[in-house]
Amino acid sequence: MTARSSADQIPFRYRAADSATGVTRDTAKRLAERLGVDETQAIHLALHDMAAKLLPQYEADEGPLTTTQIRQIKKGAPKGKKRSVRSSLFAEVESG
């Protein structure tokens, strides 16, 4: 395992009671045991889950497409007859 400098680490303190803003050491141990990992890995998994849910997973683009870009997309799109799909999910009601 690689040695880490103190700049790569942060202090972590468990809470005295479980709440919306933290967990006790007992809860962390139980969670780690349930996941089959150590406590540190359980913390990393939780942070990764939050990052995936809350942080953008792609780089921001330059905004809306320009008229030229839209024209290029339309030009490259396959041409053909326009077709419609008739749904058979609902029975047709005959009036009369």
N, C-alpha and C positions, 0 to 999 in steps of 0.2 A: 504494500500500500504506500502511496506517495505521501510524504510529509507535507502538511499544510501550514501556511503562515497564519498568524492570528488575524491578518486582514481578510482572509478567506472564510472566516468563521464569525458567527454572531452568537451572543448569549441566548439561551432558550430557557424560559421558566414555565413550568407547568402551573396550572391554576389550582387553587385550593378546592374549587368545586367546578363541575362541568357547567358550561353556559354557552350561549351563542357566540361568545368571543374567545373560548378556550376550553381545554380539557385537562383533567387530572392525569397524573402519571399512570394511575391504575387503568384509566380508560385507554390511554395510549398503548399500554402493554397489552390489554385485551384486544385492541384493534390490530396491533402488530401480530399477535398470536393467531388471530383469525385469518389474517392475510398471509401468514407464513413468512414474515420478514421481521427484521429488527425494528426498534422504535425509530431510529433515524430514517430508515427506508420508508416507514409508514408516514412520517412527516413529509418526506419528499414526494410520495405518491399523492398525498392530500394537496400539496402545493401545486403539483403538476395538474391535478384534476381542476383546481381552481383556475390555473392559468389557461387551460384549454377552454374553459367555460367563459372566462371574463376578458381575456386579451384577444385582440385580433389575430387570426391565424394566417393572415396574408398581408402583404404590403399594400398600403393605400395606392390607388391608381390616380390618374390625372383628372378624374371627374367624368362628367357625361361625354358620350361619344360626339364627335364633330359631325357635321353634315357630310363631309368627305368620307369619314369612316363608315357612316351608315350607308352611303352610296356604294362603297366598296363591298360591304357585307351583302347588300342586295344583289349586286352584280355577281358575286360568287355563289349565291344560293342557287340550288337546283331549280330549274324551271319545269313546269308541268301544269296539268289541269288542276284547277281548284276542286277539291272534293269535300264532301261533308259526311259526317257520321250520323247515322240515325240510331238513336238509343232504343233498345228493346227492354230496358229496365222497367218501364212503366207501361201498363196496358193502355191502349188507345181507347178513349171513350167516344162512342158514336152518338151523335146528337140526332134527335128525330122523333 
